[in-house]
Amino acid sequence: MKIDLNCDLGESFGHFKIGNDDVVIQYVTSVNIACGFHAGDPLVMEKTVKMALENNVEIGAHPGFPDLMGFGRRNMVVSPSEAKAYVIYQISALNGFVKAQGGKMQHVKPHGAFYNMAAKDYHLARAIAEGVYAVDSDLILMGLAGGELIRAGKDVGLRTASEVFSDRAYNLEGTLAPRGIKGAVIHDIDAAVNQVQNMVLNGKVATIEGGEVELQADSICVHGDNDEAVELVKQIRNSLKEANVEVKALSK
């Protein structure tokens, strides 16, 4: 078995630093780099791309809503044409830095509310997928396992990657529990590792309400802005190795 391990990076902005990018990047195979709408700026983008190439990890764009103050986690009402334009704009911006440094982008993964809304709203998901396809039809579209973004990506002819989360709790419908709910973010490392093993080896995840739901796991997300992120990603890699699961980037 093979699995990709990804992390959201480049989410600092100006003088404000977020995450443990330089440490976490050593343990993942793919990174999702903020494109300036919800976080990141030109200098942060350039620096993070350079760091990814130096660490031989695959690069993905992490486009979000234009919401710096809310870190892209607040829902917004946008038309499909607006969503598509947002995606094209942000992917193209990051891709400029990638190409300037001799790299090639692997994938696109929407951020925050953009991601969560697209998991349920096919029209929004379709607009995002069309934006990705318009820039580069070879890009992989990453979305929540079982969500509408995966369906939309396949419908427009993109390769897709079903993502699961090590440190987030799930609902019975297979979506992520809202961050405002107690227990939505998993801080216990053992619990997170056990959740990963269940998803990768058994194709199932326990839900916050009780019971389990089935899902496909192509890539595991670890959030770099959690204090436990570094130790968590180390433990995940060790547990996967012990289970004879190879950690490898999506394109490989």
C-alpha positions in Angstrom: 0.0 0.0 0.0 1.1 3.6 -0.7 -0.2 6.9 0.8 0.7 10.6 0.4 1.3 12.7 3.5 0.5 16.4 3.0 0.7 19.6 5.0 -0.6 23.2 4.5 2.4 25.5 4.5 3.3 29.1 3.7 0.5 30.5 5.8 2.6 33.3 7.4 1.9 36.8 6.3 4.3 39.8 6.6 5.7 39.9 10.1 3.2 37.3 11.4 4.5 33.7 11.5 2.2 30.7 11.5 3.2 27.0 11.7 6.4 25.0 11.9 7.0 24.9 8.2 10.8 24.3 8.2 10.4 21.3 10.5 7.2 19.7 9.3 8.3 19.8 5.7 11.0 17.2 6.5 8.4 14.5 7.1 5.8 15.0 4.4 5.7 14.1 0.7 3.5 16.9 -0.6 2.8 20.5 0.6 -0.1 22.9 -0.1 1.2 26.4 -0.3 -1.1 29.4 0.5 -1.6 31.7 -2.5 -2.2 35.1 -0.9 -5.9 35.2 -0.4 -6.4 33.6 3.0 -2.7 33.7 4.0 0.7 34.1 2.5 2.3 36.9 0.5 4.8 37.0 -2.4 7.9 36.7 -0.2 6.4 33.9 1.8 5.3 32.1 -1.3 8.7 32.4 -2.9 10.4 31.2 0.3 8.1 28.2 0.8 8.4 27.1 -2.8 12.2 27.2 -2.4 12.0 25.2 0.8 9.8 22.6 -0.8 12.1 22.1 -3.8 15.2 21.9 -1.5 13.4 19.1 0.5 12.2 17.3 -2.6 8.6 17.4 -1.7 5.8 17.9 -4.3 4.1 21.3 -4.5 0.4 22.1 -4.5 -1.5 25.4 -4.6 -3.8 26.1 -1.7 -6.3 28.6 -2.9 -8.9 30.1 -0.5 -11.5 32.8 -0.2 -10.2 36.4 -0.2 -10.4 36.6 3.6 -7.2 37.4 5.4 -8.8 38.5 8.6 -10.8 35.3 8.9 -7.9 33.1 7.7 -10.3 31.8 5.0 -12.4 29.9 7.5 -15.5 32.0 7.1 -18.1 30.9 4.5 -18.6 33.4 1.6 -21.4 33.5 -1.0 -19.7 33.6 -4.5 -20.9 32.8 -7.9 -19.4 29.9 -9.9 -17.7 32.4 -12.2 -16.1 34.1 -9.2 -14.9 30.9 -7.7 -13.4 29.8 -11.0 -11.6 33.1 -11.4 -10.3 33.0 -7.8 -8.8 29.6 -8.5 -7.2 30.6 -11.8 -5.7 33.7 -10.2 -4.2 32.0 -7.2 -2.9 28.9 -9.0 -1.2 31.1 -11.6 0.4 33.3 -8.9 2.0 30.3 -7.1 2.9 28.6 -10.3 4.9 31.6 -11.3 7.2 31.1 -8.3 7.3 27.4 -9.0 8.4 27.8 -12.6 10.8 30.6 -11.8 12.7 28.1 -9.5 12.6 25.3 -12.0 9.9 23.2 -10.4 6.6 21.7 -11.5 3.3 21.9 -9.6 1.7 18.6 -8.6 -1.8 19.4 -7.3 -4.4 21.9 -6.1 -6.1 21.7 -2.7 -8.6 24.4 -1.7 -8.4 25.9 1.7 -10.7 26.2 4.7 -14.3 27.3 4.0 -13.6 27.1 0.2 -12.7 23.4 0.7 -15.5 22.5 3.1 -18.2 24.2 1.0 -17.0 22.5 -2.1 -17.2 19.2 -0.4 -21.0 19.6 -0.2 -21.8 22.0 -3.1 -21.4 20.5 -6.5 -21.8 23.8 -8.4 -19.0 25.4 -6.4 -16.9 22.2 -6.7 -17.4 22.2 -10.4 -16.3 25.8 -10.7 -13.1 25.1 -8.8 -12.4 22.0 -10.9 -12.9 24.0 -14.1 -10.5 26.6 -12.8 -7.8 24.0 -12.2 -8.4 22.4 -15.6 -8.1 25.7 -17.3 -4.7 26.4 -15.9 -3.3 22.8 -16.3 -5.3 19.7 -17.0 -2.4 17.6 -15.6 -2.8 18.9 -12.1 -4.3 16.6 -9.5 -7.3 18.0 -7.6 -7.3 17.1 -3.9 -10.5 17.1 -2.0 -12.3 15.6 0.9 -12.8 11.8 0.5 -16.3 11.1 -0.7 -17.0 14.8 -1.3 -18.4 16.7 -4.3 -15.0 18.1 -5.2 -13.8 14.7 -6.0 -16.9 14.0 -8.2 -16.5 17.4 -10.0 -12.9 16.8 -10.6 -13.5 13.5 -12.3 -16.4 15.0 -14.3 -14.2 17.7 -15.9 -11.4 15.2 -16.6 -8.9 15.8 -13.8 -7.0 13.2 -11.8 -8.3 13.4 -8.2 -6.9 12.5 -4.8 -9.2 11.7 -1.9 -7.9 13.4 1.3 -8.4 12.3 4.9 -7.4 14.1 8.1 -5.4 12.8 10.9 -6.2 15.5 13.4 -9.9 16.3 12.6 -13.0 14.5 13.8 -15.6 13.4 11.3 -19.4 13.5 11.1 -21.7 10.6 10.2 -22.1 12.1 6.7 -18.3 11.8 6.2 -17.6 15.5 6.4 -15.3 17.2 9.0 -16.9 18.3 12.3 -17.0 22.1 12.5 -14.0 23.5 14.4 -16.3 25.2 17.0 -17.5 21.8 18.3 -15.7 20.3 21.2 -13.5 17.4 20.0 -13.5 18.6 16.4 -9.7 19.0 16.5 -7.8 16.0 17.8 -4.9 16.9 20.0 -4.1 13.5 21.4 -1.3 12.0 19.2 -2.2 8.4 19.9 -5.8 9.0 18.9 -4.8 10.7 15.7 -2.4 7.9 14.8 -5.1 5.3 15.5 -7.5 7.2 13.3 -4.9 7.3 10.4 -4.4 3.5 10.7 -8.1 2.8 10.6 -8.6 5.0 7.5 -5.6 3.7 5.6 -5.7 0.0 6.5 -9.5 -0.4 6.8 -11.0 2.4 4.8 -13.1 3.6 7.8 -13.2 6.4 10.3 -15.0 6.7 13.6 -17.4 9.6 13.8 -17.9 12.2 16.5 -21.5 11.0 17.0 -20.4 7.3 17.3 -20.2 4.6 14.6 -18.0 4.6 11.5 -18.2 5.7 7.9 -16.3 4.3 4.9 -13.9 6.5 2.9 -11.0 6.2 0.5 -7.6 7.5 1.6 -5.1 8.7 -1.1 -3.5 11.4 1.0 -3.3 12.2 4.8 -3.3 15.8 5.9 -1.4 17.0 9.0 -2.0 20.6 10.0 1.3 22.4 10.5 -0.2 25.2 12.7 -1.0 22.7 15.5 1.5 22.6 18.3 1.5 18.8 18.1 2.1 18.8 14.3 5.8 17.8 14.3 5.5 14.9 16.8 2.3 13.8 15.1 3.7 13.6 11.7 6.7 11.6 13.0 4.4 9.1 14.8 2.2 8.8 11.7 5.2 8.0 9.5 6.5 5.4 12.0 3.1 3.7 12.4 2.7 3.5 8.6 6.1 2.0 8.1 5.4 -0.6 10.8 2.2 -1.5 8.9 4.2 -1.8 5.6 2.5 1.2 4.0 4.9 3.3 1.8 4.6 7.1 2.2 5.0 8.5 -1.3 3.9 11.6 -3.2 0.7 11.4 -5.4 2.6 11.9 -8.6 5.0 9.0 -7.8 
